[in-house]
Amino acid sequence: MKKAINKKSGSKYDIVRQIPKGRVTSYGAIATYLGTKLSARMVGWAMNAAHVAKPKVPAHRVVNRNGMLTGRHHFATNTLMEELLKKEKIEVKEETIVNFKEKFWDPTEELGL
């Protein structure tokens, strides 16, 4: 179930928690949704710290604009991000999401506001 998020007070983590299993989004898509298109890096830094957030944040579902697993180095092991995606039936080849456009979840379209 999708939940509307207040763009002013909602956090990056609130958005990531809305991404359904088997889907991914990009750092830039989250930044655009929050009205900070030029701050995709800030979303990346937030995902780097997501492992300590409560409730849990599925940061493995956030990739770069080309579907590459650029954040993989911030997981407990270098392969954990890919392993978590594969458990959700997302195919990864050469550290890139296969059929990225089909798997892409756009918060602006899905959450509106």
C-alpha positions in Angstrom: 0.0 0.0 0.0 1.4 3.4 -0.9 1.5 6.1 1.7 1.6 9.8 0.8 4.7 11.5 2.2 4.9 15.1 3.1 7.7 16.4 0.9 8.7 19.0 3.4 8.9 16.9 6.5 9.2 13.4 5.0 12.6 11.7 5.0 14.5 9.9 2.4 14.0 6.8 4.5 10.2 7.2 4.5 10.3 7.1 0.7 12.7 4.1 0.5 10.4 2.1 2.9 7.6 2.5 0.3 9.5 0.8 -2.5 7.9 -2.6 -3.1 9.9 -5.8 -3.1 11.1 -6.6 -6.6 11.4 -2.9 -7.6 14.2 -0.3 -7.4 14.5 3.4 -7.6 17.4 5.8 -8.0 19.1 8.3 -5.8 18.1 11.1 -8.2 14.4 10.0 -8.3 14.2 10.3 -4.5 15.9 13.7 -4.6 13.6 14.9 -7.4 10.6 13.8 -5.4 11.8 15.8 -2.4 12.3 18.8 -4.6 16.1 18.7 -4.4 17.1 17.3 -7.8 20.7 18.4 -7.4 21.1 16.5 -4.2 21.2 12.9 -5.3 24.5 12.6 -3.5 22.8 13.5 -0.2 20.4 10.6 -0.8 23.4 8.4 -1.4 24.9 9.5 1.9 21.6 8.8 3.7 21.5 5.3 2.2 25.1 4.7 3.5 23.9 5.3 7.0 20.5 3.5 6.6 21.8 0.3 8.3 21.3 1.9 11.7 17.8 3.4 11.0 14.7 2.1 12.7 12.4 0.8 11.3 14.5 -1.0 8.8 15.3 0.8 5.5 15.6 -1.4 2.3 18.6 0.6 1.0 19.5 -2.2 -1.4 16.6 -1.0 -3.6 18.2 2.3 -4.4 20.7 2.3 -7.3 22.2 4.9 -9.6 20.3 6.4 -12.6 21.7 3.7 -14.9 20.7 0.8 -12.6 24.2 0.2 -11.3 24.8 -1.0 -7.8 27.1 1.9 -6.9 26.2 1.7 -3.2 27.3 -1.9 -2.9 30.5 -1.0 -1.0 28.5 0.4 1.9 26.9 -3.0 2.8 28.4 -5.5 5.2 30.0 -7.4 2.3 30.6 -6.3 -1.3 28.0 -8.8 -2.6 25.2 -8.3 0.0 23.3 -5.7 -2.0 23.2 -8.0 -5.1 22.2 -10.9 -2.9 19.3 -9.0 -1.4 18.1 -7.9 -4.8 18.3 -11.4 -6.1 16.2 -12.7 -3.2 13.5 -10.3 -4.5 13.7 -11.7 -8.0 15.7 -8.8 -9.4 18.3 -10.0 -11.9 21.7 -8.4 -11.7 24.4 -8.8 -14.3 27.8 -7.1 -14.0 26.6 -5.1 -11.0 23.7 -3.6 -13.0 20.0 -4.3 -12.8 18.7 -6.3 -15.8 15.6 -4.7 -17.3 16.1 -1.6 -15.1 13.3 0.4 -16.8 10.8 -2.3 -16.0 11.9 -2.6 -12.4 12.1 1.1 -11.8 9.8 2.6 -9.2 9.3 6.3 -9.5 8.2 8.0 -6.3 6.8 11.0 -8.1 4.4 8.7 -10.0 3.7 6.3 -7.2 3.4 8.6 -4.3 2.1 11.7 -6.0 1.8 14.9 -4.0 
